[in-house]
Amino acid sequence: MYILFITDNFYPEGNAIASRVYERACYWIKWGSQVTVITSAPNFPEGKLYPGYKNKWYQVETIHGIKVIRVKTLIKSNTGFFLRILDFLSFMIPAFFAGLFQKRPDIVVATSPQFFGAIAACVLAKCKRIPFVLELGDIWPASIVGVGAMRNSLIIWMLEKVELLLYRYSNTIIVVSAAFKENLVSRAVPAKKILVILNGVDLSKYSPQSRNQALAKEYGIKETTFVVGYIGTHGMAHSLENVLTTAAKLQKVKSIRFIFVGTGAERDKLISEAKINQLTNVQFIPAQPKEIISSFWSLCNVALVHFKNTSTFAASIPSKIFEAMGMGLPILLASPRGAASEIVMGEKVGLWVQAENPEALTNAILQLYQCPDMLRQFAETSSKAARYHTREAQAGFFLDALKVTIEVIF
């Protein structure tokens, strides 16, 4: 099978979209498929080109057997709604033309959250008379409103009309949460064309390991330090200022440390707030290459996953939950009750508290800190649960869905 995949983010970028597309594609290549990925020059989330790359109209490289075509885009940091929209729009047309001049694939796939690349994929599929599959990593543009980047408006209404057209013209829609499927069905998208394939973790990269002593020494983390780690994007969706409020409440417990690893639109503001409030138990570490991120997970006693308290995120299941499982870490989830909380509580891999509730988060951290047996039990359960959420299994389910889509169409 020859798969053409269109995605704005791809390796060596390390966000959820880039990771899941890249890691699945590696398995597809291993299993005998041919994969071409059309993407932009790596720059996410700071809007700065990665070393060794240029923002050119057309450049090709091969990564682990995957043909990667990078097109020129307007590169902007992950801040400011309208600039980001222009960034997304600038990817759409070059991606379409890059795909137009490739040999005819068997199927074209695009992934969200933003769907301008999906528009290119949809039109490309029509031109080449091949099936189009849309993967939903998030419900967009609803998530824009959910994080408070925009209010409901004419622009949002227009984007939702485009969203519904994409659902209509896709042959198959693959969603990463059952709640996403419910959302689409409630909006008259036929249930028979929607498949749920949960996110996963590459267990060859994420597995239980002892604390990395070199990193611990570098960041002043003692053997007795109890580390609550947030690793990932510091964005509007995550409401991390509430974690700082929790850190302030726990200042007197000298053994508890909070580490934030990553970057994002809110990072500078969070650092400034921590300094103003003299939070000596909080440490910010810059974003790290995906290849070594497991070493930073190893510093943690607890993996913190934190969301803004809005119904939009009740349907989301962040990929860091599965990474934490792979590392055998207890998970502390602060979110609206929904898809992610069902996994954490249902699989007994950690604790859940309501989003944006610093008091509840404080109590949960103290509970884990003071109950080593509970912490150990969650760690064991987390590691076992990871076996049911592997990237390899997810890649297999996804590939089967592509094969079925082709068979049905032809």
C-alpha positions as CSV (number, residue, x, y, z in Angstrom):
1,M,0.0,0.0,0.0
2,Y,1.2,3.5,-0.9
3,I,0.0,6.0,1.8
4,L,0.3,9.8,1.3
5,F,0.0,11.6,4.7
6,I,-0.4,15.3,5.0
7,T,0.4,16.8,8.4
8,D,1.6,20.3,9.5
9,N,3.9,18.7,12.2
10,F,6.3,15.8,11.8
11,Y,9.6,14.5,13.2
12,P,11.9,15.9,14.5
13,E,9.1,17.9,16.1
14,G,8.0,16.2,19.3
15,N,4.4,17.3,19.9
16,A,1.6,14.7,19.9
17,I,0.7,15.0,16.2
18,A,4.3,14.7,15.0
19,S,5.0,11.8,17.3
20,R,2.0,9.7,16.5
21,V,2.3,10.2,12.7
22,Y,6.0,9.5,12.7
23,E,5.9,6.4,15.0
24,R,3.0,4.8,13.1
25,A,4.7,5.5,9.7
26,C,7.8,3.7,10.9
27,Y,5.7,0.6,11.6
28,W,4.0,0.8,8.2
29,I,7.3,1.0,6.5
30,K,8.5,-2.0,8.5
31,W,5.4,-3.9,7.4
32,G,6.0,-3.3,3.8
33,S,3.9,-0.2,3.0
34,Q,5.3,2.9,1.2
35,V,4.8,6.2,3.0
36,T,5.2,9.8,1.8
37,V,4.6,12.6,4.3
38,I,4.0,16.2,3.2
39,T,4.8,18.6,6.0
40,S,6.5,21.9,6.9
41,A,10.1,22.6,8.0
42,P,10.3,21.7,11.7
43,N,9.7,24.8,13.8
44,F,7.0,24.0,16.4
45,P,6.3,25.4,19.0
46,E,8.7,28.4,19.1
47,G,8.4,29.3,15.4
48,K,12.1,28.9,14.9
49,L,13.6,26.6,12.3
50,Y,15.4,23.5,13.7
51,P,19.1,23.4,13.1
52,G,20.0,22.0,9.6
53,Y,16.7,23.0,8.0
54,K,15.6,25.8,5.7
55,N,12.2,27.1,4.9
56,K,12.2,26.2,1.2
57,W,9.3,25.7,-1.3
58,Y,10.2,22.0,-1.8
59,Q,12.8,19.8,-0.2
60,V,12.9,16.1,0.2
61,E,14.6,13.8,2.8
62,T,14.2,10.2,3.8
63,I,13.7,9.4,7.5
64,H,13.7,5.7,8.4
65,G,12.4,4.8,5.0
66,I,9.7,7.5,5.0
67,K,9.8,10.0,2.1
68,V,9.4,13.4,3.7
69,I,8.5,16.4,1.6
70,R,8.8,19.7,3.3
71,V,7.1,22.8,1.8
72,K,7.5,26.5,2.6
73,T,5.2,28.1,5.1
74,L,4.8,31.3,7.1
75,I,6.6,30.3,10.3
76,K,5.2,31.8,13.5
77,S,5.5,30.9,17.2
78,N,2.6,29.1,18.8
79,T,1.1,32.4,20.1
80,G,-1.5,34.7,18.7
81,F,-4.6,33.1,17.0
82,F,-4.6,35.1,13.8
83,L,-0.9,34.6,13.1
84,R,-1.3,30.9,13.7
85,I,-4.2,30.7,11.3
86,L,-2.1,32.4,8.7
87,D,0.6,29.9,9.4
88,F,-1.9,27.0,8.9
89,L,-3.3,28.6,5.7
90,S,0.2,29.0,4.2
91,F,0.7,25.2,4.5
92,M,-2.5,24.3,2.7
93,I,-1.7,25.4,-0.9
94,P,2.0,24.3,-1.1
95,A,1.0,21.0,0.5
96,F,-1.7,20.5,-2.2
97,F,0.7,21.2,-5.1
98,A,3.4,19.0,-3.6
99,G,0.9,16.2,-3.4
100,L,-0.4,16.8,-6.9
101,F,3.0,16.0,-8.4
102,Q,3.6,12.8,-6.5
103,K,2.8,9.5,-8.1
104,R,-0.7,8.3,-7.4
105,P,-1.0,6.9,-3.9
106,D,-3.6,4.3,-2.8
107,I,-5.0,6.6,-0.2
108,V,-4.4,10.1,1.3
109,V,-4.6,10.8,5.0
110,A,-4.6,14.0,7.0
111,T,-4.6,14.7,10.7
112,S,-5.9,17.5,12.9
113,P,-6.4,19.5,15.1
114,Q,-6.1,22.3,12.6
115,F,-7.7,21.2,9.3
116,F,-6.2,23.4,6.6
117,G,-3.9,20.5,5.7
118,A,-6.9,18.3,5.6
119,I,-8.6,20.6,3.1
120,A,-5.5,20.1,0.9
121,A,-5.7,16.3,1.4
122,C,-9.5,16.2,0.6
123,V,-9.1,18.2,-2.7
124,L,-6.1,16.1,-3.6
125,A,-8.1,12.9,-3.1
126,K,-10.8,14.2,-5.4
127,C,-8.2,15.1,-8.1
128,K,-6.5,11.8,-7.9
129,R,-9.8,9.8,-7.4
130,I,-8.6,8.0,-4.3
131,P,-10.0,7.6,-0.8
132,F,-9.5,10.3,1.8
133,V,-9.2,9.5,5.5
134,L,-9.3,12.2,8.2
135,E,-7.8,11.6,11.7
136,L,-9.1,13.8,14.5
137,G,-6.7,14.4,17.3
138,D,-8.9,17.2,18.6
139,I,-12.3,18.8,17.7
140,W,-11.3,22.0,15.9
141,P,-12.4,24.8,15.9
142,A,-14.3,24.0,19.2
143,S,-11.0,23.8,21.0
144,I,-10.1,27.3,20.0
145,V,-13.2,28.6,21.9
146,G,-12.4,26.1,24.7
147,V,-9.0,27.6,25.5
148,G,-10.4,31.1,25.3
149,A,-8.4,32.1,22.2
150,M,-11.6,33.3,20.5
151,R,-15.2,33.6,21.4
152,N,-18.0,32.2,19.3
153,S,-18.2,34.5,16.2
154,L,-18.8,34.5,12.5
155,I,-15.2,33.3,11.9
156,I,-15.8,30.3,14.2
157,W,-19.2,29.6,12.5
158,M,-17.5,29.6,9.1
159,L,-14.7,27.3,10.3
160,E,-17.3,24.9,11.7
161,K,-19.0,24.8,8.3
162,V,-15.7,23.9,6.7
163,E,-15.2,21.3,9.5
164,L,-18.6,19.6,8.7
165,L,-17.8,19.6,5.0
166,L,-14.6,17.7,5.7
167,Y,-16.5,15.1,7.7
168,R,-18.9,14.8,4.8
169,Y,-16.3,14.3,2.1
170,S,-14.0,12.0,4.1
171,N,-14.4,8.3,3.4
172,T,-13.4,7.3,6.9
173,I,-12.9,9.4,10.0
174,I,-10.5,8.1,12.7
175,V,-10.9,9.6,16.2
176,V,-8.6,9.2,19.2
177,S,-11.5,9.2,21.7
178,A,-14.9,7.6,21.9
179,A,-16.2,11.0,23.1
180,F,-15.1,12.5,19.8
181,K,-17.2,10.0,18.0
182,E,-20.2,10.9,20.1
183,N,-19.6,14.5,19.3
184,L,-19.6,13.9,15.6
185,V,-22.6,11.6,15.6
186,S,-24.6,14.2,17.6
187,R,-23.9,16.6,14.7
188,A,-25.3,14.2,12.1
189,V,-22.0,12.6,10.9
190,P,-22.8,8.9,10.1
191,A,-21.5,6.6,12.8
192,K,-20.6,3.9,10.3
193,K,-17.8,6.0,8.9
194,I,-16.2,6.8,12.3
195,L,-13.6,4.5,13.9
196,V,-12.1,5.0,17.4
197,I,-8.4,4.2,17.7
198,L,-6.9,5.4,20.9
199,N,-3.5,7.0,21.1
200,G,-0.6,4.8,22.2
201,V,3.0,4.7,23.4
202,D,6.1,3.3,21.8
203,L,7.4,0.9,24.4
204,S,10.8,0.7,22.8
205,K,11.3,4.4,23.9
206,Y,9.3,4.5,27.1
207,S,9.8,2.0,29.8
208,P,10.3,2.0,33.6
209,Q,13.7,3.2,34.6
210,S,15.5,4.4,37.6
211,R,16.1,8.1,38.1
212,N,18.7,9.5,35.7
213,Q,21.5,10.5,38.1
214,A,23.3,12.8,35.8
215,L,20.2,14.8,35.1
216,A,19.2,14.7,38.8
217,K,22.6,16.2,39.7
218,E,22.3,18.8,37.0
219,Y,19.0,20.1,38.3
220,G,19.7,19.6,42.0
221,I,17.2,16.8,42.5
222,K,18.1,14.7,45.5
223,E,17.3,11.0,46.0
224,T,14.7,11.9,48.6
225,T,13.1,14.6,46.4
226,F,9.5,13.9,45.5
227,V,9.1,15.2,42.0
228,V,5.8,16.1,40.4
229,G,6.5,16.4,36.7
230,Y,4.6,18.2,34.0
231,I,6.2,17.4,30.6
232,G,4.6,18.9,27.5
233,T,3.2,22.0,26.0
234,H,2.7,25.0,28.3
235,G,-0.4,26.3,26.5
236,M,-3.7,28.0,27.1
237,A,-5.4,24.6,27.2
238,H,-3.5,23.6,30.3
239,S,-4.2,26.3,32.9
240,L,-0.8,25.7,34.5
241,E,-1.1,28.8,36.7
242,N,-3.3,26.7,39.0
243,V,-0.3,24.3,39.4
244,L,1.7,27.3,40.6
245,T,-1.0,28.0,43.1
246,T,-0.7,24.4,44.3
247,A,3.1,24.8,44.5
248,A,2.7,27.8,46.7
249,K,0.5,25.8,49.1
250,L,3.2,23.1,49.3
251,Q,6.2,25.4,49.8
252,K,6.7,24.3,53.4
253,V,7.0,20.6,52.3
254,K,10.7,20.9,51.4
255,S,10.9,17.4,49.8
256,I,8.2,18.1,47.1
257,R,9.5,19.7,43.9
258,F,7.5,20.6,40.7
259,I,9.3,20.5,37.4
260,F,7.9,21.8,34.1
261,V,9.6,20.5,31.0
262,G,8.7,22.0,27.6
263,T,7.7,25.3,26.0
264,G,4.6,27.0,24.8
265,A,2.6,30.2,24.7
266,E,2.2,30.5,28.4
267,R,5.7,29.5,29.5
268,D,7.2,33.0,29.9
269,K,4.2,34.1,31.9
270,L,4.5,31.1,34.2
271,I,8.2,31.7,34.8
272,S,7.5,35.3,35.7
273,E,4.7,34.4,38.1
274,A,6.9,31.8,39.8
275,K,9.6,34.4,40.3
276,I,7.1,37.1,41.6
277,N,5.8,34.6,44.2
278,Q,9.2,33.3,45.0
279,L,8.3,29.7,44.4
280,T,11.6,27.9,45.3
281,N,9.9,24.5,44.8
282,V,9.3,25.1,41.1
283,Q,11.8,24.5,38.3
284,F,11.4,25.2,34.5
285,I,13.4,23.1,32.1
286,P,13.5,24.0,28.4
287,A,11.9,21.7,25.8
288,Q,14.0,18.6,25.1
289,P,14.5,16.4,22.0
290,K,12.0,13.5,21.8
291,E,14.9,11.0,21.9
292,I,15.9,11.9,25.5
293,I,12.5,12.9,27.0
294,S,12.2,9.5,28.8
295,S,15.3,10.6,30.9
296,F,13.3,13.6,32.1
297,W,10.3,11.4,32.8
298,S,12.6,9.3,35.0
299,L,13.1,12.2,37.3
300,C,9.4,12.2,38.2
301,N,7.7,10.3,41.0
302,V,4.3,11.4,39.6
303,A,3.3,12.4,36.1
304,L,1.0,15.5,36.1
305,V,-1.5,16.0,33.4
306,H,-3.4,19.2,33.7
307,F,-6.3,20.8,31.7
308,K,-8.3,23.9,31.6
309,N,-11.8,23.5,33.2
310,T,-13.9,23.6,30.1
311,S,-16.2,20.9,28.6
312,T,-14.2,20.9,25.4
313,F,-11.4,19.0,27.1
314,A,-13.7,16.4,28.7
315,A,-13.4,14.5,25.4
316,S,-9.6,14.8,25.1
317,I,-7.1,12.0,26.0
318,P,-3.6,13.6,26.0
319,S,-0.8,11.4,24.7
320,K,1.3,12.1,27.8
321,I,-1.0,9.8,29.7
322,F,0.3,6.9,27.6
323,E,3.9,8.0,27.8
324,A,3.6,8.1,31.6
325,M,2.1,4.6,31.5
326,G,5.0,3.4,29.4
327,M,7.4,4.8,32.0
328,G,5.5,3.1,34.8
329,L,4.6,6.3,36.5
330,P,1.5,7.1,38.7
331,I,-0.6,9.7,36.9
332,L,-2.2,12.7,38.6
333,L,-4.9,14.0,36.2
334,A,-6.6,17.4,36.7
335,S,-9.3,17.7,34.1
336,P,-13.0,17.9,33.5
337,R,-14.5,14.5,34.1
338,G,-14.6,12.6,30.8
339,A,-12.5,10.4,28.5
340,A,-9.1,10.9,30.2
341,S,-10.5,10.5,33.7
342,E,-12.2,7.3,32.7
343,I,-8.9,5.8,31.6
344,V,-7.0,7.0,34.7
345,M,-9.6,5.8,37.2
346,G,-10.9,2.8,35.2
347,E,-7.4,1.4,34.7
348,K,-6.4,2.4,38.2
349,V,-3.2,4.1,37.1
350,G,-3.5,7.2,39.3
351,L,-5.7,9.9,40.8
352,W,-8.1,12.3,39.2
353,V,-9.2,15.7,40.5
354,Q,-11.4,18.3,39.0
355,A,-9.6,20.8,36.7
356,E,-8.6,24.2,38.0
357,N,-9.0,23.2,41.7
358,P,-5.6,23.9,43.4
359,E,-7.0,22.7,46.8
360,A,-7.9,19.3,45.4
361,L,-4.6,19.1,43.5
362,T,-2.7,19.9,46.7
363,N,-4.5,17.2,48.6
364,A,-3.9,14.6,45.9
365,I,-0.2,15.3,45.8
366,L,0.0,15.0,49.6
367,Q,-1.9,11.8,49.4
368,L,0.6,10.3,46.9
369,Y,3.6,11.7,48.8
370,Q,2.4,10.3,52.2
371,C,1.3,6.9,50.9
372,P,4.3,5.1,49.3
373,D,2.3,1.9,49.0
374,M,-0.4,3.6,47.0
375,L,2.3,5.2,44.8
376,R,3.9,1.8,44.2
377,Q,0.6,0.2,43.3
378,F,-0.2,2.9,40.8
379,A,3.2,2.6,39.3
380,E,2.8,-1.2,38.8
381,T,-0.7,-0.9,37.4
382,S,0.5,1.9,35.0
383,S,3.3,-0.2,33.6
384,K,0.9,-3.1,33.0
385,A,-1.7,-0.9,31.4
386,A,0.8,0.4,28.9
387,R,0.9,-3.0,27.2
388,Y,-2.7,-2.5,26.0
389,H,-1.9,1.0,24.5
390,T,1.1,0.4,22.4
391,R,1.9,2.5,19.3
392,E,2.5,-0.8,17.4
393,A,-1.1,-2.0,18.1
394,Q,-2.4,1.5,17.2
395,A,-0.4,1.5,13.9
396,G,-1.9,-1.9,13.1
397,F,-5.5,-0.9,13.7
398,F,-4.9,2.3,11.7
399,L,-3.4,0.3,8.7
400,D,-6.3,-2.1,8.8
401,A,-8.7,0.8,8.6
402,L,-6.9,2.2,5.6
403,K,-7.1,-1.2,3.9
404,V,-10.8,-1.5,4.6
405,T,-11.4,2.0,3.3
406,I,-9.7,1.2,0.0
407,E,-11.5,-2.1,-0.4
408,V,-14.9,-0.5,0.2
409,I,-14.2,2.3,-2.3
410,F,-12.8,0.1,-5.0
